[in-house]
Amino acid sequence: MKSAAVGLRVIVSCLVVASCMAQTAQTVPAEWKQVEDTMGRAGQMQPGDVLKFSMPRSDLKVTLGGVTIKPGLALGSWAAFKRAGSEAMVMGDLVLIESEVNPVISKLQEGGISEAALHNHLIGESPRVMYLHIASHGEAAKMARAIHDALALTKTPAASPAPTTPPASDLDQKQIEQTLGRTGKASGSVLGFSIPRGEKITDSGMEVPPSMGVATGINFQPLGKNRAAITGDFVMIAKEVNPVIKVLRENGITITALHSIC
């Protein structure tokens, strides 16, 4: 059964509480070397035989309500590849400032990459940030070249080694995990959760694993004194949208966008 996914973005500041947890990288198969070389950075293998590239916009200094947004909270570009016979599927989300949007779209179009959505994830941030969703099928290295060349039109930093010592955090990771009933992972000082849907999601007859952007994601950035800024992206089918919005709003959570993702 094909399921249509809808994304709902939220952001809120509230009382929460996370020490950091290390992540173990999987070995990337040799078949992906050309894609990594073309992208100009290393990817990480994800469940479902997906190769994912993370491209945080650490060059941007974005603030919202007096909070400086960390890349791991809401400024992380990414692209994920999965083999489909002799070709591949790519899905991703590119974080762009307004002046970058149309040059990047044009370059992606030149390279045969389809765009699925362009929208905000935040409200009231400065400078204004947009998020460009891509979803395409084709030859993996060719699609990687198009994404690489599009990113070259932005100030997205080249890959840099991850810090060996995670930044200190006063969030109580165990308490958050117990409340959500899920295990989180830390990226720097930001604690993130990825929550897959129970049913299979397909696109053009191909299964789309949760690691390709169809899992609900929730991030916590510590603000000190046991407080955090939180962003989330809820992946839902149509009948779930308004009931979920109702519960979130009843609990004081701000809705920032409603859109399709593929």
C-alpha positions in Angstrom: 0.0 0.0 0.0 1.3 3.4 -0.8 1.1 5.9 2.0 1.2 9.7 1.4 3.3 11.4 4.0 2.6 14.9 5.3 5.1 16.9 7.4 4.2 19.1 10.3 6.8 21.4 11.8 6.7 22.6 15.4 8.9 24.8 17.6 8.6 25.5 21.3 10.6 26.4 24.4 9.8 24.5 27.5 11.1 22.7 30.6 12.9 19.6 29.6 16.2 18.0 30.3 20.8 15.4 28.2 24.1 14.1 28.4 25.5 13.1 25.0 25.5 9.6 23.6 28.2 8.5 21.1 27.2 7.2 17.7 29.0 4.3 16.0 29.6 4.8 12.3 28.9 1.8 9.9 31.4 1.1 7.1 30.3 2.5 3.8 30.2 -0.2 1.0 32.7 0.4 -1.9 29.8 0.7 -4.3 29.1 4.2 -2.8 32.7 5.5 -3.2 31.9 7.4 -6.4 29.0 9.1 -4.8 31.1 10.1 -1.8 33.9 11.4 -4.1 31.4 13.4 -6.1 29.7 14.9 -3.1 33.1 15.8 -1.8 32.4 14.5 1.7 31.8 11.2 3.6 28.4 9.8 4.1 27.0 7.5 6.8 25.2 4.3 6.3 21.7 4.2 7.7 19.1 1.4 8.3 17.6 0.2 5.0 20.9 0.4 3.0 20.7 4.2 2.8 23.7 6.4 2.4 23.1 9.8 4.1 25.1 13.0 3.9 24.7 15.6 6.6 25.6 19.1 5.7 25.0 21.4 8.7 24.8 25.2 7.9 27.2 26.1 10.6 28.0 29.2 8.5 24.7 30.7 9.4 24.0 32.7 12.5 20.3 32.4 13.0 18.4 33.7 16.0 14.8 33.3 17.1 13.3 34.8 20.2 16.8 35.6 21.6 18.0 32.0 21.0 20.9 31.3 18.7 19.8 28.3 16.6 22.4 25.5 16.5 22.8 23.6 13.2 21.6 20.4 14.9 18.3 21.9 16.0 17.0 23.3 12.7 19.8 24.1 10.2 20.9 20.7 9.0 20.9 20.1 5.2 21.0 16.5 4.2 20.7 14.1 1.2 20.1 10.4 1.4 20.6 7.9 -1.4 19.2 4.3 -1.8 19.9 1.9 -4.7 17.0 0.9 -6.9 18.3 -1.7 -9.3 20.8 0.0 -11.7 19.7 3.5 -10.5 19.0 5.2 -7.2 16.6 7.3 -5.3 17.7 10.5 -3.5 15.7 12.5 -1.0 16.9 15.5 1.0 16.3 18.8 2.6 18.5 21.8 1.8 18.7 24.7 4.2 19.0 28.0 2.3 18.8 31.7 2.8 16.5 33.6 0.5 19.1 34.7 -1.9 20.3 31.1 -2.5 16.9 29.6 -3.2 16.5 30.2 -7.0 20.1 29.7 -8.0 20.1 26.4 -6.2 16.8 25.3 -7.7 18.1 26.2 -11.2 21.3 24.2 -10.7 19.4 21.2 -9.4 17.0 21.4 -12.4 20.0 21.5 -14.8 21.2 18.2 -13.1 17.8 16.5 -13.4 16.9 16.7 -9.6 13.2 17.2 -8.9 12.1 19.5 -6.1 9.2 18.4 -3.8 8.6 21.4 -1.6 9.9 24.8 -0.6 8.8 26.3 2.7 9.8 27.6 6.1 10.5 25.4 9.2 10.7 28.3 11.6 8.7 31.5 12.2 10.3 34.8 13.2 13.9 33.8 12.7 16.6 36.2 11.5 17.9 35.9 8.9 15.0 34.3 7.0 15.7 30.6 6.2 14.0 28.4 3.7 14.0 24.6 3.3 14.1 22.9 -0.1 13.0 19.3 -0.3 14.3 17.2 -3.1 13.1 13.8 -4.3 14.4 12.2 -7.4 15.4 9.0 -9.2 18.3 8.5 -11.6 22.0 7.6 -11.8 23.5 8.0 -8.3 26.7 9.8 -9.2 24.9 12.1 -11.6 22.5 13.2 -8.9 25.3 13.6 -6.5 27.1 15.9 -8.9 23.9 18.0 -9.3 23.6 18.3 -5.5 27.3 19.1 -5.1 27.2 21.8 -7.7 24.0 23.3 -6.2 25.5 23.5 -2.7 28.6 25.1 -4.2 26.4 28.1 -4.9 25.8 28.5 -1.2 28.2 29.0 1.8 27.5 25.5 3.1 30.8 24.5 4.8 32.9 21.6 3.6 32.9 18.6 5.8 34.7 18.9 9.0 35.7 16.3 11.6 33.2 15.9 14.5 34.4 17.1 17.9 35.9 14.3 20.0 34.4 15.7 23.2 30.7 16.6 23.1 29.7 20.0 24.5 28.4 20.0 28.0 24.6 19.9 28.4 22.3 20.3 31.4 19.5 18.3 29.8 18.4 15.1 31.5 18.5 12.7 28.6 17.2 9.8 30.6 14.1 11.7 31.7 13.3 12.9 28.2 13.8 9.4 26.8 11.5 7.9 29.5 8.8 10.6 28.7 8.9 10.0 25.0 9.4 6.2 25.3 12.2 6.4 22.7 16.0 6.5 22.7 17.7 9.7 21.5 21.0 10.5 19.9 23.2 13.5 20.5 24.7 15.7 17.8 26.9 18.1 19.6 24.7 19.5 22.5 21.5 18.9 20.6 19.5 15.7 21.5 17.5 14.2 18.6 14.9 11.6 18.2 13.9 9.8 15.0 10.6 7.9 15.3 9.6 5.8 12.3 6.0 5.1 11.2 4.6 1.6 11.6 3.5 1.1 8.0 5.5 0.8 4.8 5.8 4.1 2.7 6.5 3.8 -1.0 7.3 6.2 -3.8 6.9 5.1 -7.4 6.7 1.5 -6.2 9.9 1.7 -4.2 9.9 1.4 -0.4 11.2 4.6 1.3 12.9 3.7 4.6 12.5 6.1 7.6 16.1 7.1 7.3 15.2 8.9 4.0 13.2 11.6 5.8 9.9 9.8 6.5 10.4 9.5 10.2 9.1 11.9 12.8 12.1 13.9 14.2 12.2 15.9 17.4 15.3 17.9 18.5 16.1 19.5 21.9 18.7 22.3 22.2 19.6 23.1 25.8 19.2 26.7 26.9 20.4 26.3 30.5 18.5 26.0 33.8 16.8 22.8 32.5 15.1 24.6 29.6 15.3 23.8 25.9 14.4 25.0 22.5 12.6 22.3 20.6 11.8 21.7 16.9 10.0 18.8 15.4 8.8 17.4 12.1 5.8 15.1 12.4 5.3 12.6 9.5 1.6 11.8 9.2 -1.1 10.5 6.9 -3.9 12.9 6.0 -6.4 11.7 8.6 -3.9 12.3 11.4 -3.1 15.9 10.7 -5.8 17.9 12.4 -6.0 15.6 15.6 -2.3 16.0 16.0 -2.4 19.8 15.5 -5.2 20.0 18.1 -3.2 18.2 20.8 0.0 20.2 20.0 -1.8 23.5 20.2 -3.7 22.6 23.4 -0.2 22.1 24.9 1.1 25.4 23.8 3.3 24.1 20.9 3.7 26.5 18.0 2.9 25.1 14.5 5.2 26.5 11.9 4.4 24.7 8.6 2.3 22.0 7.0 3.4 20.5 3.8 4.0 17.4 1.7 7.5 15.8 1.7 7.6 13.7 -1.5 
